[in-house]
């Protein structure tokens, strides 16, 4: 996926803001800070694989990995980021503004945020990085999911209810997978 000079500049703004805020707020762990370029590269690889369009839900968004880099290179999508931690969602709102992203930030847990979404809102893609058990949260999306789910995780395993599963090894190594699937209806 070719990026524009503007997108590269926006990725630099995100990186600078993430590192600056991480000095006083625990947005990402030490490993992610030390390997930030690799984590951003992983998000960009995922955007290339997933081709986000329409409304995209990312929850447990934390410091914005992978959602913010994906949003930067996918201007045709509207990203809905859900994060319960107030300091983290404050950062997400700030960085979405600074980067001029087509993103809506919800400071809440997924189950409560879903009740605040407009009734007609449907997601073509749902992403999550190691947040809870899909068996617990995917059912919450019933009626709101029109596309696929993409999990960033350390194993290539898909939930038992998944269909049309695809597994991609991400660039940071053998224990970093993108597992995509549709949900049986």
VENSULDA-V999366 format. One record per residue. SS is DSSP state (a for helix, b for strand, c for the rest). Layout:
SS ; SS
This chain:
c ; c ; c ; c ; a ; a ; a ; a ; a ; a ; a ; a ; a ; a ; a ; a ; a ; a ; a ; a ; a ; a ; c ; c ; c ; c ; c ; c ; c ; a ; a ; a ; a ; a ; c ; a ; a ; a ; a ; a ; a ; a ; a ; a ; a ; a ; a ; a ; a ; a ; c ; c ; c ; b ; b ; b ; b ; b ; b ; c ; c ; c ; c ; c ; c ; c ; a ; a ; a ; a ; a ; a ; a ; c ; c ; c ; b ; b ; b ; b ; b ; b ; c ; c ; c ; a ; a ; a ; a ; a ; a ; a ; a ; a ; a ; a ; a ; a ; a ; c ; c ; c ; b ; b ; b ; b ; c ; c ; c ; a ; a ; a ; a ; a ; a ; a ; c ; c ; c ; c ; c ; c ; b ; b ; b ; b ; b ; b ; b ; c ; c ; c ; c ; a ; a ; a ; a ; a ; a ; a ; a ; c ; c ; c ; b ; b ; b ; b ; b ; b ; b ; b ; b ; c ; c ; c ; c ; c ; c ; c ; c ; b ; b ; b ; b ; b ; b ; b ; b ; c ; c ; c ; c ; c ; c ; c ; b ; b ; b ; b ; b ; b ; b ; c ; c
